[in-house]
Amino acid sequence: MKLSYEDRNGHLYTIVYMKADYEPWWQFEGWQQWIQTEETFETKEQFEAVLQQKLQHFRSIYQHEAVKEDKYWAFWSDNEMCYCDSCDDDVQIYHGIIAMQTTDLKEF
């Protein structure tokens, strides 16, 4: 994962969208393979504006939302499931948004 911009305060602002069968705050080993998009922003203002747009977009599509630590959002619908061979059952698909600053990047 490449991160390329730091603002004058040394902060980097990134929004990650992932789609997986678990909420984004779990970040299980290999979670990066589920990243759909990653956007990096030059200023906190740009970052916050795009984050709010994304959250509103996902809220308009999905029936359910959960938030953790004000930087992880999970969205899902009751009808979006997939079959898990190892569990021998259907599992919920989650659309996760992760909003990060430089200090949050230890997971990468």
N, CA and C atoms as an extended XYZ file, in Angstrom:
324
Properties=species:S:1:pos:R:3:atomname:S:1:resname:S:1:resid:I:1 pbc="F F F"
N         0.846       -1.168        0.000 N   MET     1
C         0.000        0.000        0.000 CA  MET     1
C         0.890        1.228        0.000 C   MET     1
N         0.642        2.136       -0.928 N   LYS     2
C         1.445        3.342       -1.022 CA  LYS     2
C         0.710        4.503       -0.391 C   LYS     2
N         1.421        5.256        0.385 N   LEU     3
C         0.885        6.469        0.981 CA  LEU     3
C         1.847        7.584        0.615 C   LEU     3
N         1.338        8.662        0.026 N   SER     4
C         2.264        9.590       -0.583 CA  SER     4
C         2.205       11.034       -0.116 C   SER     4
N         1.212       11.436        0.608 N   TYR     5
C         1.104       12.853        0.936 CA  TYR     5
C         1.029       13.081        2.429 C   TYR     5
N         1.787       14.045        2.891 N   GLU     6
C         1.694       14.482        4.277 CA  GLU     6
C         1.447       15.980        4.280 C   GLU     6
N         0.501       16.430        5.104 N   ASP     7
C         0.236       17.862        5.163 CA  ASP     7
C         1.315       18.561        5.987 C   ASP     7
N         1.171       19.849        6.166 N   ARG     8
C         2.184       20.630        6.872 CA  ARG     8
C         2.426       20.153        8.301 C   ARG     8
N         1.460       19.482        8.884 N   ASN     9
C         1.612       18.977       10.252 CA  ASN     9
C         2.118       17.540       10.267 C   ASN     9
N         2.461       17.001        9.116 N   GLY    10
C         2.948       15.637        9.053 CA  GLY    10
C         1.841       14.600        9.100 C   GLY    10
N         0.593       15.000        8.846 N   HIS    11
C        -0.534       14.077        8.869 CA  HIS    11
C        -0.881       13.633        7.457 C   HIS    11
N        -1.256       12.403        7.349 N   LEU    12
C        -1.715       11.830        6.094 CA  LEU    12
C        -3.166       11.425        6.317 C   LEU    12
N        -4.045       11.730        5.374 N   TYR    13
C        -5.460       11.428        5.515 CA  TYR    13
C        -5.872       10.432        4.440 C   TYR    13
N        -6.401        9.300        4.856 N   THR    14
C        -6.732        8.226        3.930 CA  THR    14
C        -8.108        7.652        4.260 C   THR    14
N        -8.867        7.333        3.214 N   ILE    15
C       -10.144        6.643        3.354 CA  ILE    15
C       -10.031        5.330        2.586 C   ILE    15
N       -10.300        4.238        3.269 N   VAL    16
C       -10.260        2.911        2.673 CA  VAL    16
C       -11.679        2.359        2.633 C   VAL    16
N       -12.040        1.775        1.490 N   TYR    17
C       -13.305        1.057        1.373 CA  TYR    17
C       -12.960       -0.411        1.175 C   TYR    17
N       -13.498       -1.251        2.051 N   MET    18
C       -13.283       -2.691        1.931 CA  MET    18
C       -14.618       -3.415        1.932 C   MET    18
N       -14.629       -4.574        1.313 N   LYS    19
C       -15.835       -5.395        1.257 CA  LYS    19
C       -15.427       -6.798        1.673 C   LYS    19
N       -16.014       -7.278        2.779 N   ALA    20
C       -15.611       -8.575        3.331 CA  ALA    20
C       -16.752       -9.178        4.125 C   ALA    20
N       -16.531      -10.374        4.647 N   ASP    21
C       -17.549      -11.029        5.468 CA  ASP    21
C       -17.327      -10.758        6.956 C   ASP    21
N       -16.730       -9.615        7.257 N   TYR    22
C       -16.579       -9.157        8.634 CA  TYR    22
C       -16.453       -7.628        8.633 C   TYR    22
N       -16.729       -7.029        9.787 N   GLU    23
C       -16.695       -5.584        9.910 CA  GLU    23
C       -15.244       -5.085        9.824 C   GLU    23
N       -15.043       -3.843        9.358 N   PRO    24
C       -13.689       -3.353        9.094 CA  PRO    24
C       -12.799       -3.213       10.323 C   PRO    24
N       -13.368       -3.071       11.508 N   TRP    25
C       -12.527       -2.886       12.697 CA  TRP    25
C       -11.790       -4.156       13.104 C   TRP    25
N       -12.195       -5.300       12.603 N   TRP    26
C       -11.511       -6.535       12.980 CA  TRP    26
C       -10.140       -6.636       12.336 C   TRP    26
N        -9.990       -6.193       11.139 N   GLN    27
C        -8.718       -6.213       10.420 CA  GLN    27
C        -7.936       -7.505       10.674 C   GLN    27
N        -8.598       -8.622       10.387 N   PHE    28
C        -7.947       -9.925       10.519 CA  PHE    28
C        -6.732       -9.990        9.603 C   PHE    28
N        -5.855      -10.926        9.866 N   GLU    29
C        -4.663      -11.085        9.049 CA  GLU    29
C        -5.063      -11.190        7.574 C   GLU    29
N        -4.377      -10.418        6.750 N   GLY    30
C        -4.676      -10.400        5.327 CA  GLY    30
C        -5.853       -9.533        4.931 C   GLY    30
N        -6.350       -8.716        5.853 N   TRP    31
C        -7.533       -7.902        5.572 CA  TRP    31
C        -7.341       -6.988        4.368 C   TRP    31
N        -6.099       -6.621        4.074 N   GLN    32
C        -5.836       -5.706        2.961 CA  GLN    32
C        -6.297       -6.269        1.620 C   GLN    32
N        -6.394       -7.599        1.494 N   GLN    33
C        -6.856       -8.186        0.232 CA  GLN    33
C        -8.295       -7.821       -0.092 C   GLN    33
N        -9.047       -7.363        0.902 N   TRP    34
C       -10.451       -7.011        0.706 CA  TRP    34
C       -10.652       -5.531        0.390 C   TRP    34
N        -9.556       -4.769        0.294 N   ILE    35
C        -9.660       -3.344       -0.030 CA  ILE    35
C       -10.146       -3.185       -1.462 C   ILE    35
N       -11.180       -2.386       -1.623 N   GLN    36
C       -11.740       -2.084       -2.942 CA  GLN    36
C       -11.149       -0.779       -3.489 C   GLN    36
N       -11.078        0.235       -2.621 N   THR    37
C       -10.496        1.520       -3.014 CA  THR    37
C        -9.761        2.117       -1.825 C   THR    37
N        -8.814        2.964       -2.145 N   GLU    38
C        -8.069        3.720       -1.134 CA  GLU    38
C        -7.836        5.110       -1.702 C   GLU    38
N        -8.203        6.124       -0.928 N   GLU    39
C        -8.033        7.508       -1.374 CA  GLU    39
C        -7.242        8.272       -0.325 C   GLU    39
N        -6.272        9.052       -0.784 N   THR    40
C        -5.443        9.855        0.101 CA  THR    40
C        -5.702       11.320       -0.211 C   THR    40
N        -5.720       12.159        0.835 N   PHE    41
C        -6.100       13.560        0.680 CA  PHE    41
C        -5.022       14.489        1.191 C   PHE    41
N        -4.947       15.638        0.533 N   GLU    42
C        -3.937       16.635        0.860 CA  GLU    42
C        -4.258       17.412        2.129 C   GLU    42
N        -5.528       17.603        2.402 N   THR    43
C        -5.897       18.387        3.592 CA  THR    43
C        -6.969       17.656        4.388 C   THR    43
N        -7.057       18.010        5.633 N   LYS    44
C        -8.088       17.438        6.496 CA  LYS    44
C        -9.477       17.829        6.004 C   LYS    44
N        -9.603       19.031        5.462 N   GLU    45
C       -10.891       19.504        4.969 CA  GLU    45
C       -11.378       18.652        3.796 C   GLU    45
N       -10.487       18.357        2.841 N   GLN    46
C       -10.855       17.493        1.716 CA  GLN    46
C       -11.248       16.104        2.216 C   GLN    46
N       -10.432       15.575        3.108 N   PHE    47
C       -10.667       14.263        3.699 CA  PHE    47
C       -12.044       14.189        4.344 C   PHE    47
N       -12.369       15.168        5.175 N   GLU    48
C       -13.651       15.164        5.878 CA  GLU    48
C       -14.831       15.327        4.927 C   GLU    48
N       -14.671       16.154        3.895 N   ALA    49
C       -15.758       16.347        2.924 CA  ALA    49
C       -16.048       15.052        2.167 C   ALA    49
N       -15.015       14.377        1.698 N   VAL    50
C       -15.207       13.134        0.952 CA  VAL    50
C       -15.736       12.048        1.873 C   VAL    50
N       -15.248       11.989        3.103 N   LEU    51
C       -15.739       11.010        4.063 CA  LEU    51
C       -17.241       11.169        4.269 C   LEU    51
N       -17.701       12.379        4.471 N   GLN    52
C       -19.131       12.614        4.673 CA  GLN    52
C       -19.938       12.225        3.437 C   GLN    52
N       -19.408       12.504        2.250 N   GLN    53
C       -20.097       12.106        1.009 CA  GLN    53
C       -20.219       10.588        0.930 C   GLN    53
N       -19.133        9.886        1.236 N   LYS    54
C       -19.152        8.422        1.185 CA  LYS    54
C       -20.139        7.849        2.198 C   LYS    54
N       -20.112        8.376        3.409 N   LEU    55
C       -21.027        7.874        4.438 CA  LEU    55
C       -22.470        8.081        4.025 C   LEU    55
N       -22.788        9.244        3.476 N   GLN    56
C       -24.159        9.503        3.022 CA  GLN    56
C       -24.542        8.560        1.889 C   GLN    56
N       -23.610        8.312        0.983 N   HIS    57
C       -23.867        7.401       -0.130 CA  HIS    57
C       -24.186        5.997        0.396 C   HIS    57
N       -23.361        5.477        1.295 N   PHE    58
C       -23.585        4.136        1.829 CA  PHE    58
C       -24.873        4.082        2.654 C   PHE    58
N       -25.172        5.141        3.375 N   ARG    59
C       -26.420        5.179        4.154 CA  ARG    59
C       -27.642        5.133        3.249 C   ARG    59
N       -27.519        5.683        2.051 N   SER    60
C       -28.659        5.682        1.135 CA  SER    60
C       -28.875        4.311        0.476 C   SER    60
N       -27.867        3.452        0.518 N   ILE    61
C       -27.946        2.143       -0.142 CA  ILE    61
C       -28.245        1.004        0.832 C   ILE    61
N       -27.622        1.035        1.994 N   TYR    62
C       -27.675       -0.105        2.917 CA  TYR    62
C       -28.594        0.159        4.101 C   TYR    62
N       -29.266       -0.891        4.546 N   GLN    63
C       -30.262       -0.786        5.617 CA  GLN    63
C       -29.632       -0.616        6.996 C   GLN    63
N       -28.448       -1.157        7.192 N   HIS    64
C       -27.851       -1.205        8.520 CA  HIS    64
C       -26.486       -0.522        8.542 C   HIS    64
N       -26.172        0.041        9.726 N   GLU    65
C       -24.888        0.727        9.912 CA  GLU    65
C       -24.409        0.505       11.342 C   GLU    65
N       -23.108        0.313       11.493 N   ALA    66
C       -22.476        0.252       12.807 CA  ALA    66
C       -21.195        1.074       12.735 C   ALA    66
N       -20.873        1.741       13.841 N   VAL    67
C       -19.693        2.603       13.899 CA  VAL    67
C       -18.862        2.214       15.112 C   VAL    67
N       -17.554        2.260       14.953 N   LYS    68
C       -16.658        1.960       16.064 CA  LYS    68
C       -15.507        2.956       16.046 C   LYS    68
N       -15.239        3.540       17.197 N   GLU    69
C       -14.111        4.452       17.414 CA  GLU    69
C       -14.116        5.658       16.480 C   GLU    69
N       -15.253        6.016       15.922 N   ASP    70
C       -15.381        7.159       15.010 CA  ASP    70
C       -14.410        7.127       13.838 C   ASP    70
N       -13.925        5.929       13.486 N   LYS    71
C       -13.075        5.818       12.306 CA  LYS    71
C       -13.374        4.564       11.489 C   LYS    71
N       -14.261        3.715       11.991 N   TYR    72
C       -14.679        2.519       11.280 CA  TYR    72
C       -16.190        2.535       11.116 C   TYR    72
N       -16.654        2.297        9.882 N   TRP    73
C       -18.088        2.201        9.611 CA  TRP    73
C       -18.330        0.915        8.849 C   TRP    73
N       -19.370        0.195        9.238 N   ALA    74
C       -19.786       -1.013        8.518 CA  ALA    74
C       -21.223       -0.808        8.053 C   ALA    74
N       -21.472       -1.143        6.811 N   PHE    75
C       -22.803       -1.048        6.215 CA  PHE    75
C       -23.160       -2.411        5.642 C   PHE    75
N       -24.439       -2.781        5.748 N   TRP    76
C       -24.876       -4.058        5.190 CA  TRP    76
C       -26.381       -4.073        4.980 C   TRP    76
N       -26.801       -5.010        4.121 N   SER    77
C       -28.211       -5.267        3.852 CA  SER    77
C       -28.494       -6.720        4.188 C   SER    77
N       -29.697       -6.983        4.608 N   ASP    78
C       -30.081       -8.340        4.993 CA  ASP    78
C       -29.962       -9.342        3.846 C   ASP    78
N       -30.084       -8.863        2.627 N   ASN    79
C       -30.090       -9.781        1.484 CA  ASN    79
C       -28.724       -9.960        0.819 C   ASN    79
N       -27.671       -9.377        1.342 N   GLU    80
C       -26.339       -9.524        0.738 CA  GLU    80
C       -25.504      -10.502        1.560 C   GLU    80
N       -25.546      -11.743        1.138 N   MET    81
C       -24.855      -12.828        1.845 CA  MET    81
C       -24.044      -13.616        0.828 C   MET    81
N       -23.112      -14.410        1.340 N   CYS    82
C       -22.413      -15.361        0.482 CA  CYS    82
C       -22.203      -16.645        1.274 C   CYS    82
N       -21.995      -17.721        0.551 N   TYR    83
C       -21.824      -19.012        1.204 CA  TYR    83
C       -20.368      -19.193        1.608 C   TYR    83
N       -20.153      -19.633        2.838 N   CYS    84
C       -18.819      -19.893        3.380 CA  CYS    84
C       -18.628      -21.408        3.445 C   CYS    84
N       -17.701      -21.916        2.624 N   ASP    85
C       -17.438      -23.358        2.609 CA  ASP    85
C       -16.947      -23.863        3.956 C   ASP    85
N       -16.022      -23.136        4.567 N   SER    86
C       -15.454      -23.611        5.837 CA  SER    86
C       -16.452      -23.564        6.991 C   SER    86
N       -17.426      -22.639        6.932 N   CYS    87
C       -18.449      -22.566        7.991 CA  CYS    87
C       -19.675      -23.410        7.644 C   CYS    87
N       -19.790      -23.774        6.364 N   ASP    88
C       -20.952      -24.500        5.875 CA  ASP    88
C       -22.242      -23.734        6.162 C   ASP    88
N       -22.184      -22.411        5.906 N   ASP    89
C       -23.333      -21.555        6.181 CA  ASP    89
C       -23.194      -20.261        5.371 C   ASP    89
N       -24.280      -19.511        5.301 N   ASP    90
C       -24.231      -18.192        4.682 CA  ASP    90
C       -23.623      -17.201        5.661 C   ASP    90
N       -22.853      -16.245        5.142 N   VAL    91
C       -22.268      -15.194        5.971 CA  VAL    91
C       -22.653      -13.835        5.398 C   VAL    91
N       -22.754      -12.865        6.279 N   GLN    92
C       -23.110      -11.500        5.901 CA  GLN    92
C       -21.933      -10.835        5.194 C   GLN    92
N       -22.227      -10.041        4.173 N   ILE    93
C       -21.216       -9.227        3.505 CA  ILE    93
C       -21.316       -7.808        4.068 C   ILE    93
N       -20.167       -7.255        4.453 N   TYR    94
C       -20.089       -5.903        5.005 CA  TYR    94
C       -19.313       -4.994        4.061 C   TYR    94
N       -19.783       -3.766        3.961 N   HIS    95
C       -19.083       -2.719        3.223 CA  HIS    95
C       -18.481       -1.818        4.292 C   HIS    95
N       -17.160       -1.799        4.365 N   GLY    96
C       -16.486       -1.084        5.441 CA  GLY    96
C       -15.773        0.154        4.957 C   GLY    96
N       -15.884        1.203        5.741 N   ILE    97
C       -15.138        2.436        5.518 CA  ILE    97
C       -14.202        2.605        6.705 C   ILE    97
N       -12.933        2.874        6.403 N   ILE    98
C       -11.931        3.141        7.434 CA  ILE    98
C       -11.353        4.509        7.142 C   ILE    98
N       -11.439        5.413        8.105 N   ALA    99
C       -10.889        6.758        7.973 CA  ALA    99
C        -9.656        6.844        8.861 C   ALA    99
N        -8.490        7.131        8.243 N   MET   100
C        -7.236        7.057        8.980 CA  MET   100
C        -6.397        8.308        8.836 C   MET   100
N        -5.609        8.554        9.878 N   GLN   101
C        -4.549        9.549        9.827 CA  GLN   101
C        -3.220        8.816       10.009 C   GLN   101
N        -2.140        9.501        9.828 N   THR   102
C        -0.822        8.896        9.910 CA  THR   102
C        -0.649        8.021       11.137 C   THR   102
N        -1.132        8.461       12.279 N   THR   103
C        -0.944        7.718       13.512 CA  THR   103
C        -1.701        6.396       13.524 C   THR   103
N        -2.680        6.235       12.629 N   ASP   104
C        -3.465        4.998       12.560 CA  ASP   104
C        -2.849        3.954       11.628 C   ASP   104
N        -1.764        4.293       10.965 N   LEU   105
C        -1.272        3.455        9.887 CA  LEU   105
C        -0.457        2.255       10.333 C   LEU   105
N        -0.354        2.006       11.612 N   LYS   106
C         0.428        0.868       12.081 CA  LYS   106
C        -0.108       -0.471       11.587 C   LYS   106
N        -1.401       -0.509       11.238 N   GLU   107
C        -2.001       -1.753       10.768 CA  GLU   107
C        -1.520       -2.135        9.377 C   GLU   107
N        -0.994       -1.208        8.625 N   PHE   108
C        -0.642       -1.485        7.231 CA  PHE   108
C         0.679       -2.177        7.123 C   PHE   108
